[in-house]
Amino acid sequence: MEQTCKPRHGRTGAILLILIGAIFMLVNAGVLDPQLLRQGWPLLLIGLGAWKLLRRF
């Protein structure tokens, strides 16, 4: 029986880059407050970690 290896991080990396780009675009457009971004980035990391953890189960 032959096992095939599926790429696991291709989609996650693409989504992450899109989100980062969208955040910077919203800051430049004046829609998102830069101070909120400076103070809220740890919540973004926690949310990403929780999302990845929930995807495993």
C-alpha positions as CSV (number, residue, x, y, z in Angstrom):
1,M,0.0,0.0,0.0
2,E,1.5,3.3,-1.1
3,Q,1.0,6.4,1.1
4,T,0.9,9.8,-0.3
5,C,2.2,12.8,1.5
6,K,-0.2,15.8,1.6
7,P,1.1,19.3,2.1
8,R,-0.2,20.6,5.4
9,H,0.9,24.2,5.6
10,G,0.3,25.5,2.1
11,R,-3.2,26.8,2.8
12,T,-2.4,28.1,6.3
13,G,0.5,30.1,5.1
14,A,-1.5,31.6,2.3
15,I,-4.4,32.5,4.6
16,L,-1.9,34.1,7.1
17,L,-0.3,36.2,4.4
18,I,-3.8,37.4,3.2
19,L,-4.8,38.3,6.7
20,I,-1.6,40.2,7.4
21,G,-2.0,42.1,4.1
22,A,-5.6,42.9,4.9
23,I,-4.8,44.2,8.3
24,F,-2.1,46.5,7.0
25,M,-4.4,47.7,4.2
26,L,-7.1,48.6,6.8
27,V,-4.6,50.5,8.9
28,N,-3.4,52.5,5.8
29,A,-7.0,53.2,4.8
30,G,-7.8,54.6,8.3
31,V,-10.4,51.9,9.0
32,L,-8.4,50.2,11.7
33,D,-6.6,52.1,14.5
34,P,-2.8,51.4,14.5
35,Q,-2.9,51.6,18.4
36,L,-5.3,48.7,18.4
37,L,-3.0,46.7,16.2
38,R,0.0,47.4,18.5
39,Q,-1.9,46.3,21.6
40,G,-4.0,43.6,20.1
41,W,-1.5,41.5,18.2
42,P,-1.1,39.0,21.1
43,L,-4.8,38.2,20.8
44,L,-4.3,37.5,17.1
45,L,-1.6,35.0,18.0
46,I,-3.8,33.4,20.7
47,G,-6.7,33.1,18.2
48,L,-4.5,31.6,15.6
49,G,-3.2,29.0,18.0
50,A,-6.7,28.2,19.3
51,W,-7.9,27.8,15.7
52,K,-5.1,25.4,14.9
53,L,-5.7,23.4,18.0
54,L,-9.4,23.1,17.3
55,R,-8.7,22.0,13.8
56,R,-6.8,18.9,15.1
57,F,-9.8,17.6,17.0
